[in-house]
Amino acid sequence: MGITLREYQQDLLDKTTNAFKQGYRRVLVESPCGSGKTILLTKMADMAQQNGKTVWFILPRQEIMEQTFETFERCGVPLNTVHIGMIITMANHLTELPKPDLIIYDECHISVSNTYNKISNTFPDAFIVGATASPCRTDNRPLGDLYETIVHGV
């Protein structure tokens, strides 16, 4: 079936790809609620998988994980080398899964916790994409400690 992105989603994909080409390894993608971040991230995971890469798609909540599995299924994207899981589960099983080439953090505004740091620090060579509608934290902790650059959506 494949994934067809909307123009603004393709723009975000292009900006993210360009950031990697410029040498950034950890990119924060900001796009508003309802803009199709899950579709965009699914496309990124599929592209990496098609290039022989292993992807960890990490989520903070059960309902978001269910939505993500449904998106992969609806788009016909197999889970051959894509591993979707909850943050705590992935952090507790670091050695049981293949080493990731790409780590995707959905709802990444919470990705500065110790659990996220454990994963990021365990795989320092992995590329990281974090997606959020709100790249600000209520506790004012900076996301710049994990992400090197930000690409903005619509």
DSSP file (Angstrom, degrees, kcal/mol; ACC not computed):
  #  RESIDUE AA STRUCTURE BP1 BP2  ACC     N-H-->O    O-->H-N    N-H-->O    O-->H-N    TCO  KAPPA ALPHA  PHI   PSI    X-CA   Y-CA   Z-CA
    1    1 A M              0   0    0      0, 0.0    75,-0.2     0, 0.0    74,-0.1   0.000 360.0 360.0 360.0 -49.5    0.0    0.0    0.0
    2    2 A G        -     0   0    0     73,-0.9     2,-0.5     1,-0.1    75,-0.1   0.035 360.0 -83.1  81.3 166.4    2.7    2.5    0.9
    3    3 A I        -     0   0    0     40,-0.1     2,-0.6    73,-0.1    -1,-0.1  -0.948  31.3-165.1-116.3 123.1    2.5    5.8    2.7
    4    4 A T        -     0   0    0     -2,-0.5     2,-0.2     6,-0.0    35,-0.0  -0.936  16.4-151.9-105.8 119.2    1.7    9.0    0.9
    5    5 A L        -     0   0    0     -2,-0.6     2,-0.1     1,-0.1    31,-0.0  -0.570  16.3-113.4 -88.7 152.1    2.5   12.0    3.0
    6    6 A R     >  -     0   0    0     -2,-0.2     4,-2.8     1,-0.1     3,-0.3  -0.382  40.1-100.4 -71.6 163.1    0.8   15.4    2.8
    7    7 A E  H  > S+     0   0    0      1,-0.2     4,-2.1     2,-0.2     5,-0.1   0.896 123.7  47.5 -56.5 -45.0    2.9   18.2    1.5
    8    8 A Y  H  > S+     0   0    0      2,-0.2     4,-1.6     1,-0.2    -1,-0.2   0.824 112.1  50.8 -69.5 -29.6    3.7   19.6    4.9
    9    9 A Q  H  > S+     0   0    0     -3,-0.3     4,-2.4     2,-0.2    -2,-0.2   0.905 109.6  49.8 -71.0 -41.5    4.6   16.1    6.2
   10   10 A Q  H  X S+     0   0    0     -4,-2.8     4,-2.9     1,-0.2    -2,-0.2   0.882 107.8  55.1 -62.0 -37.7    6.9   15.6    3.3
   11   11 A D  H  X S+     0   0    0     -4,-2.1     4,-2.5    -5,-0.2    -1,-0.2   0.913 108.7  47.4 -60.9 -42.9    8.5   19.0    4.0
   12   12 A L  H  X S+     0   0    0     -4,-1.6     4,-2.4     2,-0.2    -2,-0.2   0.896 111.4  50.7 -65.3 -40.5    9.2   17.8    7.6
   13   13 A L  H  X S+     0   0    0     -4,-2.4     4,-2.7     2,-0.2    -2,-0.2   0.930 111.7  47.9 -61.5 -45.1   10.6   14.5    6.3
   14   14 A D  H  X S+     0   0    0     -4,-2.9     4,-2.6     1,-0.2    -2,-0.2   0.908 111.6  49.8 -62.6 -42.6   12.9   16.4    3.9
   15   15 A K  H  X S+     0   0    0     -4,-2.5     4,-2.0     2,-0.2    -1,-0.2   0.893 112.2  48.0 -63.4 -39.7   14.0   18.8    6.7
   16   16 A T  H  X S+     0   0    0     -4,-2.4     4,-2.0     2,-0.2    -2,-0.2   0.929 112.3  48.3 -67.0 -45.3   14.8   15.9    9.0
   17   17 A T  H  X S+     0   0    0     -4,-2.7     4,-2.3     1,-0.2    -2,-0.2   0.906 111.5  50.7 -60.2 -42.6   16.7   14.1    6.3
   18   18 A N  H  X S+     0   0    0     -4,-2.6     4,-1.8     2,-0.2    -1,-0.2   0.874 106.1  55.3 -64.4 -37.2   18.6   17.2    5.5
   19   19 A A  H  <>S+     0   0    0     -4,-2.0     5,-2.1     2,-0.2     4,-0.2   0.918 109.3  47.2 -61.8 -42.2   19.5   17.7    9.2
   20   20 A F  H ><5S+     0   0    0     -4,-2.0     3,-1.6     1,-0.2    -2,-0.2   0.917 110.2  52.3 -63.7 -42.4   21.0   14.2    9.2
   21   21 A K  H 3<5S+     0   0    0     -4,-2.3    -1,-0.2     1,-0.3    -2,-0.2   0.802 103.9  58.5 -63.6 -28.5   22.9   15.0    6.0
   22   22 A Q  T 3<5S-     0   0    0     -4,-1.8    -1,-0.3    -5,-0.2    -2,-0.2   0.486 128.8 -96.7 -79.7  -2.7   24.3   18.1    7.7
   23   23 A G  T < 5S+     0   0    0     -3,-1.6    -3,-0.2     1,-0.4     2,-0.2   0.377  79.4 135.9 105.8  -4.5   25.8   15.9   10.4
   24   24 A Y      < -     0   0    0     -5,-2.1    -1,-0.4    -6,-0.2     3,-0.1  -0.530  28.5-176.1 -73.3 144.5   23.1   16.1   13.2
   25   25 A R  S    S+     0   0    0      1,-0.2   103,-3.1    -2,-0.2     2,-0.5   0.553  71.0  51.0-114.0 -16.0   22.4   12.8   14.8
   26   26 A R  E     +a  128   0A   0    101,-0.2   122,-2.7    -7,-0.1   123,-1.2  -0.902  68.8 179.6-132.6 103.3   19.5   13.8   17.1
   27   27 A V  E     -ab 129 149A   0    101,-2.8   103,-2.6    -2,-0.5     2,-0.5  -0.889  18.3-150.5-114.1 129.2   16.7   15.8   15.6
   28   28 A L  E     -ab 130 150A   0    121,-2.6   123,-2.8    -2,-0.5     2,-0.6  -0.859  12.4-156.6 -95.1 127.9   13.6   17.1   17.3
   29   29 A V  E     -ab 131 151A   0    101,-4.0   103,-2.2    -2,-0.5     2,-0.5  -0.927   6.1-164.0-108.0 118.1   10.5   17.3   15.0
   30   30 A E  E     +ab 132 152A   0    121,-2.9   123,-2.3    -2,-0.6   103,-0.2  -0.897  22.6 149.0-105.3 126.3    7.9   19.8   16.1
   31   31 A S        -     0   0    0    101,-2.0     3,-0.1    -2,-0.5     4,-0.1  -0.972  44.5-101.0-154.1 142.0    4.4   19.6   14.5
   32   32 A P    >   -     0   0    0      0, 0.0     3,-1.8     0, 0.0     5,-0.2  -0.088  48.2 -80.0 -67.3 162.3    1.0   20.4   16.0
   33   33 A C  T 3  S+     0   0    0      1,-0.3    99,-0.0     2,-0.1     0, 0.0  -0.304 118.4  22.2 -54.1 137.8   -1.5   18.0   17.4
   34   34 A G  T 3  S+     0   0    0     -3,-0.1    -1,-0.3     1,-0.1     0, 0.0   0.525  87.7 115.3  81.4   5.6   -3.5   16.3   14.6
   35   35 A S  S <  S-     0   0    0     -3,-1.8    -2,-0.1    -4,-0.1   119,-0.1   0.469  91.0-101.7 -89.3  -0.3   -0.8   17.0   11.9
   36   36 A G     >  +     0   0    0     -4,-0.1     4,-2.2    -5,-0.1     5,-0.1   0.862  62.7 156.0  87.9  37.8   -0.1   13.3   11.4
   37   37 A K  H  > S+     0   0    0     -5,-0.2     4,-3.0     1,-0.2     5,-0.2   0.883  74.3  55.8 -63.2 -37.4    3.1   12.8   13.3
   38   38 A T  H  > S+     0   0    0      2,-0.2     4,-2.4     1,-0.2    -1,-0.2   0.913 108.6  47.1 -63.8 -41.5    2.4    9.1   13.7
   39   39 A I  H  > S+     0   0    0      2,-0.2     4,-2.4     1,-0.2    -1,-0.2   0.931 113.3  49.4 -62.2 -45.5    2.1    8.7    9.9
   40   40 A L  H  X S+     0   0    0     -4,-2.2     4,-2.3     1,-0.2    -2,-0.2   0.929 112.9  45.9 -59.9 -47.3    5.3   10.7    9.4
   41   41 A L  H  X S+     0   0    0     -4,-3.0     4,-2.6     1,-0.2    -1,-0.2   0.864 110.6  53.9 -66.5 -36.1    7.2    8.6   12.0
   42   42 A T  H  X S+     0   0    0     -4,-2.4     4,-2.6    -5,-0.2    -1,-0.2   0.911 108.4  50.0 -61.8 -42.7    5.9    5.4   10.4
   43   43 A K  H  X S+     0   0    0     -4,-2.4     4,-2.7     2,-0.2    -2,-0.2   0.922 110.4  49.9 -61.4 -44.8    7.2    6.6    7.1
   44   44 A M  H  X S+     0   0    0     -4,-2.3     4,-2.3     1,-0.2    -2,-0.2   0.929 112.2  47.5 -60.1 -45.2   10.6    7.3    8.6
   45   45 A A  H  X S+     0   0    0     -4,-2.6     4,-2.6     1,-0.2    -1,-0.2   0.909 112.0  50.2 -62.7 -42.3   10.7    3.9   10.3
   46   46 A D  H  X S+     0   0    0     -4,-2.6     4,-2.6     2,-0.2    -2,-0.2   0.910 109.9  50.2 -63.5 -43.1    9.7    2.2    7.0
   47   47 A M  H  X S+     0   0    0     -4,-2.7     4,-1.0     2,-0.2    -1,-0.2   0.921 112.7  46.6 -61.6 -44.2   12.4    4.0    5.0
   48   48 A A  H ><>S+     0   0    0     -4,-2.3     5,-2.4     1,-0.2     3,-0.6   0.927 112.4  50.3 -63.8 -44.2   15.1    3.0    7.5
   49   49 A Q  H ><5S+     0   0    0     -4,-2.6     3,-2.0     1,-0.3    -2,-0.2   0.904 106.5  54.5 -60.8 -42.4   13.8   -0.6    7.5
   50   50 A Q  H 3<5S+     0   0    0     -4,-2.6    -1,-0.3     1,-0.3    -2,-0.2   0.740 105.0  55.7 -64.9 -21.5   13.9   -0.7    3.7
   51   51 A N  T <<5S-     0   0    0     -4,-1.0    -1,-0.3    -3,-0.6    -2,-0.2   0.169 126.8-100.4 -95.1  16.9   17.5    0.4    3.9
   52   52 A G  T < 5S+     0   0    0     -3,-2.0     2,-0.2     1,-0.2    -3,-0.2   0.656  77.7 139.4  79.2  16.5   18.4   -2.5    6.2
   53   53 A K      < -     0   0    0     -5,-2.4     2,-0.4    -6,-0.2    -1,-0.2  -0.611  51.7-126.1 -95.9 154.0   18.3   -0.6    9.4
   54   54 A T        -     0   0    0     -2,-0.2    47,-2.9    45,-0.2    48,-1.9  -0.847  27.9-161.9 -97.7 133.7   16.9   -1.6   12.8
   55   55 A V  E     -dc  82 102A   0     26,-2.9    28,-2.9    -2,-0.4     2,-0.5  -0.947  14.7-160.3-121.9 134.0   14.4    0.9   14.3
   56   56 A W  E     -dc  83 103A   0     46,-2.5    48,-3.3    -2,-0.4     2,-0.7  -0.975   9.1-165.3-108.0 121.9   13.2    1.3   17.9
   57   57 A F  E     -dc  84 104A   0     26,-2.8    28,-2.2    -2,-0.5     2,-0.4  -0.923  14.9-165.9-109.2 106.0    9.9    3.2   18.0
   58   58 A I  E     -dc  85 105A   0     46,-3.5    48,-2.4    -2,-0.7    28,-0.2  -0.810   8.9-177.4-110.3 132.8    9.5    4.2   21.6
   59   59 A L  E     -d   86   0A   0     26,-2.3    28,-2.3    -2,-0.4    48,-0.1  -0.896  25.6-145.0-128.7 152.6    6.3    5.5   23.2
   60   60 A P  S    S+     0   0    0      0, 0.0     2,-0.3     0, 0.0    28,-0.1   0.695  79.6  40.2 -90.7 -18.6    5.3    6.7   26.6
   61   61 A R  S  > S-     0   0    0      1,-0.1     4,-1.8    26,-0.0     3,-0.3  -0.963  71.8-125.3-139.2 150.0    1.7    5.4   26.9
   62   62 A Q  H  > S+     0   0    0     -2,-0.3     4,-2.5     1,-0.2     5,-0.2   0.885 108.9  53.9 -57.4 -45.5   -0.3    2.3   26.0
   63   63 A E  H  > S+     0   0    0      1,-0.2     4,-1.9     2,-0.2    -1,-0.2   0.849 108.9  49.1 -65.8 -32.0   -3.0    4.1   23.9
   64   64 A I  H  > S+     0   0    0     -3,-0.3     4,-2.2     2,-0.2    -1,-0.2   0.872 109.5  52.8 -71.9 -36.1   -0.3    5.8   21.8
   65   65 A M  H  X S+     0   0    0     -4,-1.8     4,-2.5     2,-0.2    -2,-0.2   0.924 108.7  49.3 -64.2 -43.5    1.4    2.4   21.3
   66   66 A E  H  X S+     0   0    0     -4,-2.5     4,-2.3     1,-0.2    -1,-0.2   0.916 110.9  50.3 -61.0 -43.4   -1.9    0.9   20.1
   67   67 A Q  H  X S+     0   0    0     -4,-1.9     4,-2.1     1,-0.2    -1,-0.2   0.886 110.3  50.9 -60.7 -39.6   -2.4    3.8   17.7
   68   68 A T  H  X S+     0   0    0     -4,-2.2     4,-2.5     2,-0.2    -2,-0.2   0.929 109.0  48.9 -67.3 -45.8    1.1    3.3   16.3
   69   69 A F  H  X S+     0   0    0     -4,-2.5     4,-2.4     1,-0.2    -1,-0.2   0.914 111.8  50.7 -58.1 -42.6    0.6   -0.5   15.7
   70   70 A E  H  X S+     0   0    0     -4,-2.3     4,-3.0     1,-0.2    -1,-0.2   0.885 109.2  51.1 -62.8 -39.2   -2.7    0.3   14.0
   71   71 A T  H  X S+     0   0    0     -4,-2.1     4,-2.2     2,-0.2     6,-0.2   0.928 109.9  48.6 -65.3 -45.5   -0.9    2.9   11.8
   72   72 A F  H  <>S+     0   0    0     -4,-2.5     5,-2.7     2,-0.2     4,-0.4   0.928 115.3  45.5 -58.7 -45.1    1.8    0.5   10.8
   73   73 A E  H ><5S+     0   0    0     -4,-2.4     3,-1.2     1,-0.2    -2,-0.2   0.936 112.5  49.6 -64.8 -47.2   -0.9   -2.2    9.9
   74   74 A R  H 3<5S+     0   0    0     -4,-3.0    -1,-0.2     1,-0.3    -2,-0.2   0.852 113.7  46.9 -61.1 -35.1   -3.1    0.3    8.0
   75   75 A C  T 3<5S-     0   0    0     -4,-2.2   -73,-0.9    -5,-0.2    -1,-0.3   0.474 112.1-119.7 -87.2  -2.6   -0.1    1.5    6.0
   76   76 A G  T < 5 +     0   0    0     -3,-1.2    -3,-0.2    -4,-0.4    -2,-0.1   0.802  58.7 153.0  70.8  28.8    1.1   -2.0    5.2
   77   77 A V      < -     0   0    0     -5,-2.7    -1,-0.2    -6,-0.2    -2,-0.1  -0.826  36.6-140.4 -94.9 116.6    4.4   -1.5    6.9
   78   78 A P        -     0   0    0      0, 0.0     3,-0.3     0, 0.0     2,-0.1  -0.310   9.1-131.8 -72.2 159.7    5.8   -4.8    8.2
   79   79 A L        +     0   0    0      1,-0.2     5,-0.1     2,-0.1    -2,-0.0  -0.325  60.6 131.6-105.5  48.4    7.6   -5.0   11.6
   80   80 A N  S    S+     0   0    0      1,-0.2    -1,-0.2    -2,-0.1   -26,-0.0   0.960  92.5   0.3 -65.6 -52.8   10.6   -6.9   10.3
   81   81 A T  S    S+     0   0    0     -3,-0.3   -26,-2.9   -28,-0.1     2,-0.5   0.107 112.3 100.2-124.9  19.4   13.3   -4.7   11.8
   82   82 A V  E     -d   55   0A   0    -28,-0.2     2,-0.6   -26,-0.1   -26,-0.2  -0.933  52.1-166.2-107.2 127.4   11.0   -2.2   13.6
   83   83 A H  E     -d   56   0A   0    -28,-2.9   -26,-2.8    -2,-0.5     2,-0.5  -0.953   3.4-166.8-118.1 113.7   10.5   -2.7   17.3
   84   84 A I  E     +d   57   0A   0     -2,-0.6     2,-0.3   -28,-0.2   -26,-0.2  -0.850  25.3 137.1-102.8 130.5    7.6   -0.8   18.8
   85   85 A G  E     -d   58   0A   0    -28,-2.2   -26,-2.3    -2,-0.5     2,-0.2  -0.997  52.9 -83.4-165.3 167.9    7.4   -0.6   22.6
   86   86 A M  E  >  -d   59   0A   0     -2,-0.3     4,-2.7   -28,-0.2     5,-0.3  -0.471  44.4-116.5 -74.8 147.9    6.8    1.3   25.8
   87   87 A I  H  > S+     0   0    0    -28,-2.3     4,-2.5     1,-0.2     5,-0.2   0.891 113.0  47.9 -55.3 -46.5    9.7    3.3   27.1
   88   88 A I  H  > S+     0   0    0      1,-0.2     4,-1.5     2,-0.2    -1,-0.2   0.895 112.8  48.7 -66.9 -38.8   10.0    1.3   30.4
   89   89 A T  H  > S+     0   0    0      2,-0.2     4,-0.6     1,-0.2    -2,-0.2   0.938 113.2  46.6 -64.9 -47.0    9.8   -2.0   28.6
   90   90 A M  H >< S+     0   0    0     -4,-2.7     3,-1.0     1,-0.2    -2,-0.2   0.908 111.9  51.0 -62.9 -42.1   12.5   -1.0   26.1
   91   91 A A  H >< S+     0   0    0     -4,-2.5     3,-0.6    -5,-0.3    -1,-0.2   0.814 110.0  50.3 -66.0 -30.1   14.8    0.4   28.8
   92   92 A N  H 3< S+     0   0    0     -4,-1.5    -1,-0.2     1,-0.2    -2,-0.2   0.520 115.0  43.0 -85.7  -5.1   14.5   -2.8   30.8
   93   93 A H  T XX  +     0   0    0     -3,-1.0     3,-1.3    -4,-0.6     4,-0.6  -0.177  67.1 138.9-132.0  41.3   15.3   -5.1   27.8
   94   94 A L  T <4 S+     0   0    0     -3,-0.6     3,-0.4     1,-0.3    -1,-0.1   0.806  77.0  43.1 -59.5 -32.8   18.2   -3.3   26.1
   95   95 A T  T 34 S+     0   0    0      1,-0.2    -1,-0.3    -3,-0.1     4,-0.1   0.500 102.0  68.0 -94.2  -3.1   20.2   -6.4   25.4
   96   96 A E  T <4 S+     0   0    0     -3,-1.3    -1,-0.2     2,-0.1    -2,-0.2   0.562  95.4  58.9 -93.4  -9.1   17.2   -8.5   24.2
   97   97 A L  S  < S-     0   0    0     -4,-0.6   -14,-0.0    -3,-0.4     2,-0.0  -0.824  97.7 -89.2-116.1 157.0   16.6   -6.6   21.0
   98   98 A P        -     0   0    0      0, 0.0    -2,-0.1     0, 0.0    -1,-0.1  -0.350  57.1 -90.8 -61.5 145.8   18.9   -5.9   18.1
   99   99 A K        -     0   0    0      1,-0.1     2,-0.2    -4,-0.1   -45,-0.2  -0.341  48.9-119.3 -57.5 131.2   20.9   -2.7   18.5
  100  100 A P        -     0   0    0      0, 0.0   -45,-0.2     0, 0.0     3,-0.1  -0.517  25.8-172.5 -79.8 141.8   19.0    0.2   16.9
  101  101 A D  S    S+     0   0    0    -47,-2.9    26,-2.9     1,-0.3     2,-0.4   0.711  86.1  28.2 -91.0 -31.5   20.3    2.3   14.1
  102  102 A L  E     -ce  55 127A   0    -48,-1.9   -46,-2.5    24,-0.2     2,-0.5  -0.999  68.5-164.9-133.1 129.9   17.4    4.7   14.5
  103  103 A I  E     -ce  56 128A   0     24,-3.0    26,-2.6    -2,-0.4     2,-0.5  -0.972   6.7-163.2-113.8 127.4   15.5    5.5   17.7
  104  104 A I  E     -ce  57 129A   0    -48,-3.3   -46,-3.5    -2,-0.5     2,-0.6  -0.953   1.2-166.3-112.1 122.2   12.2    7.3   17.4
  105  105 A Y  E >   -ce  58 130A   0     24,-2.9    26,-2.7    -2,-0.5     3,-0.5  -0.930   6.3-159.7-106.9 111.8   10.8    8.9   20.5
  106  106 A D  E 3  S+ e   0 131A   0    -48,-2.4    26,-0.1    -2,-0.6   -42,-0.0  -0.666  81.6  20.9 -86.0 149.5    7.1    9.9   20.1
  107  107 A E  T >  S+     0   0    0     24,-0.9     3,-1.5    -2,-0.3    -1,-0.2   0.944  81.7 175.3  58.2  48.9    5.9   12.5   22.6
  108  108 A C  G X   +     0   0    0     23,-2.5     3,-2.3    -3,-0.5    24,-0.2   0.521  55.0  89.9 -72.7  -5.3    9.6   13.5   23.0
  109  109 A H  G 3  S+     0   0    0      1,-0.3    -1,-0.3    22,-0.3     3,-0.2   0.686  93.4  47.2 -63.5 -13.4    9.0   16.4   25.3
  110  110 A I  G X  S+     0   0    0     -3,-1.5     3,-1.1     1,-0.1    -1,-0.3   0.297  82.7 104.1-103.2   9.6    9.3   13.9   28.1
  111  111 A S  T <   +     0   0    0     -3,-2.3    -1,-0.1     1,-0.3    -2,-0.1   0.227  58.9  77.2 -83.0  16.9   12.4   12.3   26.7
  112  112 A V  T 3   +     0   0    0     -3,-0.2    -1,-0.3     4,-0.1    -2,-0.1   0.301  69.0 113.4-103.4   9.4   14.9   13.9   29.2
  113  113 A S  S <> S-     0   0    0     -3,-1.1     4,-2.4     1,-0.1     5,-0.2  -0.292  84.8-103.8 -73.2 165.6   13.9   11.5   32.0
  114  114 A N  H  > S+     0   0    0      1,-0.2     4,-2.2     2,-0.2     5,-0.1   0.838 119.9  57.0 -59.3 -35.1   16.5    9.0   33.3
  115  115 A T  H  > S+     0   0    0      2,-0.2     4,-1.4     1,-0.2    -1,-0.2   0.923 109.7  43.4 -65.5 -44.3   14.8    6.1   31.4
  116  116 A Y  H  > S+     0   0    0     -6,-0.2     4,-2.7     1,-0.2     5,-0.2   0.913 112.5  53.7 -65.7 -42.4   15.1    7.8   28.0
  117  117 A N  H  X S+     0   0    0     -4,-2.4     4,-2.9     1,-0.2     5,-0.3   0.871 102.6  58.7 -60.2 -36.7   18.7    8.8   28.9
  118  118 A K  H  X S+     0   0    0     -4,-2.2     4,-1.5     2,-0.2    -1,-0.2   0.922 111.0  41.2 -58.7 -44.9   19.5    5.2   29.6
  119  119 A I  H  X S+     0   0    0     -4,-1.4     4,-1.6     2,-0.2    -2,-0.2   0.956 116.3  47.8 -68.3 -50.7   18.5    4.2   26.1
  120  120 A S  H  < S+     0   0    0     -4,-2.7     6,-0.2     1,-0.2    -2,-0.2   0.885 114.7  46.5 -59.2 -40.4   20.1    7.2   24.4
  121  121 A N  H  < S+     0   0    0     -4,-2.9    -1,-0.2    -5,-0.2    -2,-0.2   0.794 107.9  56.2 -74.1 -28.5   23.4    6.7   26.3
  122  122 A T  H  < S+     0   0    0     -4,-1.5    -1,-0.2    -5,-0.3    -2,-0.2   0.824 117.5  34.8 -70.4 -30.9   23.4    2.9   25.7
  123  123 A F    ><  +     0   0    0     -4,-1.6     3,-1.5     1,-0.1    -1,-0.3  -0.577  67.7 160.5-123.5  67.7   23.3    3.5   21.9
  124  124 A P  T 3  S+     0   0    0      0, 0.0    -1,-0.1     0, 0.0    -2,-0.1   0.698  74.3  56.4 -65.8 -19.0   25.3    6.7   21.3
  125  125 A D  T 3  S+     0   0    0     -3,-0.1     2,-0.1   -25,-0.1    -5,-0.0   0.566  84.9 104.5 -88.8  -8.5   25.8    5.9   17.6
  126  126 A A  S <  S-     0   0    0     -3,-1.5     2,-0.3    -6,-0.2   -24,-0.2  -0.439  74.5-121.4 -72.6 144.0   22.1    5.6   16.8
  127  127 A F  E     - e   0 102A   0    -26,-2.9   -24,-3.0    -2,-0.1     2,-0.4  -0.615  31.1-152.4 -75.8 146.3   20.3    8.4   15.0
  128  128 A I  E     -ae  26 103A   0   -103,-3.1  -101,-2.8    -2,-0.3     2,-0.5  -0.987  17.0-174.4-128.6 133.0   17.4    9.8   17.1
  129  129 A V  E     -ae  27 104A   0    -26,-2.6   -24,-2.9    -2,-0.4     2,-0.4  -0.996   8.1-171.4-120.5 124.6   14.2   11.4   15.9
  130  130 A G  E     -ae  28 105A   0   -103,-2.6  -101,-4.0    -2,-0.5     2,-0.4  -0.957   5.0-163.3-114.0 135.2   12.0   12.9   18.6
  131  131 A A  E     +ae  29 106A   0    -26,-2.7   -23,-2.5    -2,-0.4   -24,-0.9  -0.949  19.5 146.9-122.5 139.3    8.5   14.2   17.7
  132  132 A T  E     -a   30   0A   0   -103,-2.2  -101,-2.0    -2,-0.4    -2,-0.0  -0.987  45.8-139.8-160.3 157.4    6.2   16.4   19.7
  133  133 A A  S    S+     0   0    0     -2,-0.3  -100,-0.1     1,-0.2    -1,-0.1   0.647 103.2  38.8 -89.2 -19.8    3.6   19.1   19.4
  134  134 A S        -     0   0    0   -102,-0.1     2,-0.3    -3,-0.1    -1,-0.2  -0.813  62.2-173.2-136.8  93.8    5.1   21.0   22.3
  135  135 A P        +     0   0    0      0, 0.0     2,-0.4     0, 0.0     8,-0.3   0.077  63.3  90.6 -79.3  30.0    8.9   21.1   22.6
  136  136 A C        -     0   0    0     -2,-0.3     2,-0.4     6,-0.1   -27,-0.1  -0.962  66.9-143.4-123.1 142.8    8.7   22.8   26.0
  137  137 A R    >   -     0   0    0     -2,-0.4     3,-1.4     4,-0.3   -27,-0.1  -0.816  14.9-134.4-105.4 145.5    8.5   21.1   29.3
  138  138 A T  T 3  S+     0   0    0     -2,-0.4    -1,-0.1     1,-0.3    -2,-0.0   0.745 110.1  53.1 -69.2 -21.5    6.5   22.3   32.2
  139  139 A D  T 3  S-     0   0    0      2,-0.1    -1,-0.3    -3,-0.0    -3,-0.0   0.378 110.8-124.4 -92.7   5.6    9.4   21.8   34.5
  140  140 A N    <   +     0   0    0     -3,-1.4    -2,-0.1     1,-0.2    -1,-0.0   0.598  55.2 154.5  63.8  14.5   11.6   23.9   32.2
  141  141 A R        -     0   0    0      1,-0.1    -4,-0.3     2,-0.0    -1,-0.2  -0.561  47.7-112.8 -69.6 136.4   14.2   21.1   31.7
  142  142 A P        -     0   0    0      0, 0.0     3,-0.4     0, 0.0     4,-0.1  -0.459  17.9-158.9 -76.5 141.0   16.0   21.7   28.4
  143  143 A L  S >> S+     0   0    0     -8,-0.3     4,-2.6     1,-0.2     3,-1.7   0.587  82.0  84.9 -85.7 -13.6   15.5   19.3   25.5
  144  144 A G  T 34 S+     0   0    0      1,-0.3    -1,-0.2     2,-0.2     0, 0.0   0.618  73.9  71.5 -66.7 -12.5   18.8   20.6   24.0
  145  145 A D  T 34 S+     0   0    0     -3,-0.4    -1,-0.3     1,-0.1    -2,-0.1   0.772 115.1  23.5 -72.1 -24.2   20.7   18.1   26.2
  146  146 A L  T <4 S+     0   0    0     -3,-1.7     2,-0.4     1,-0.1    -2,-0.2   0.788 119.6  58.8-104.8 -42.7   19.4   15.3   24.0
  147  147 A Y     <  -     0   0    0     -4,-2.6  -120,-0.2     1,-0.1    -1,-0.1  -0.734  55.2-165.3 -99.5 139.3   18.5   17.0   20.7
  148  148 A E  S    S+     0   0    0   -122,-2.7     2,-0.3    -2,-0.4  -121,-0.2   0.713  73.4   4.9 -92.7 -24.2   21.0   18.9   18.5
  149  149 A T  E     -b   27   0A   0   -123,-1.2  -121,-2.6     2,-0.0     2,-0.4  -0.971  63.5-136.1-155.0 164.6   18.6   20.7   16.2
  150  150 A I  E     -b   28   0A   0     -2,-0.3     2,-0.4  -123,-0.2  -121,-0.2  -0.980   5.6-158.4-129.1 139.9   14.9   21.2   15.7
  151  151 A V  E     -b   29   0A   0   -123,-2.8  -121,-2.9    -2,-0.4     2,-0.4  -0.972  19.2-142.2-115.9 135.2   12.8   21.1   12.6
  152  152 A H  E     -b   30   0A   0     -2,-0.4  -121,-0.2  -123,-0.2  -137,-0.1  -0.777   9.8-157.2-103.3 137.9    9.5   23.0   12.7
  153  153 A G              0   0    0   -123,-2.3  -122,-0.1    -2,-0.4    -1,-0.1  -0.088 360.0 360.0 -90.5-162.8    6.2   21.9   11.0
  154  154 A V              0   0    0   -122,-0.1  -123,-0.1  -119,-0.1    -2,-0.0   0.485 360.0 360.0 -62.9 360.0    3.2   23.9   10.0
